[in-house]
Amino acid sequence: MTAATSLSGSDVRSRIEAAALELFEQQGYAATTIEAISQAAGVARRTFFLHFPSKDAVVFLHHEELTVRVAAFLDSDPEAPAIPQMCQAVRMVFADYVEVDPEIAMRRYRIVKEVPELRAREIAWVQRYRVLFGRYLHAQLDSRPNGALEAEAMAGSFAAIHNHMLRRWLKGELSEQPMRDLDEALTWLSQSFDVVTRGGTPRRLVVAVFDEGTDPRVVAEHVERAAAGSAAEHPSPLGATEPSRATGRRRGRPARKA
């Protein structure tokens, strides 16, 4: 039994990937052949094709597998509110870069950046995520007035948030906790959408009406209770409590419009 055949399938695949990326970095993508990758990995050419259908699949096969997982997740609970599901889907894609194997992700990025052919493929994959998000959101929202418009706007926005945060991570511009940075961006985006698309009821506007001379501490206590109750009933998509807005007015003076 050879060393290559004694390894598990995942080990052989990792070995081929490591050999390919090293050759791409040393001699360039175009100059690297499948035969050279197989030789460097210590496997037969046919073994290469058991794990990768083509040379560029070494760089992009993770996209193929990831889109299948994300699609399965989005389809797993059709009754779930759309926005929290979308937040989790984006987290799945982002985590594949920053948590699964950040070093490999960085190396892939550097290689893709240098090869126009690979850059074009990467752009196509970015669009596939956008289409995947759109398909799910259309299924969730199209029955609503303006639902198709909302679905398109939301799919583009979630894809844009992911791409923006990923670019910042690849450039070293995020903190040491990139998933937390992403969650902050997703919370901002989620709160920017109309509430119905988030699968909940509108954010509560608390209007406090009090008589002239009422102790402000009493007013504050009632407003705080009302706001806390609203936040408990309608948490934000990522689990953080949404800030409630309170407007106080005296009798006879019109309240400001929200």
Beta strands, then each sheet from edge to edge (+ up, - down):
strand 1: 205-210
strand 2: 245-250
sheet 1: 1+ 2+
end
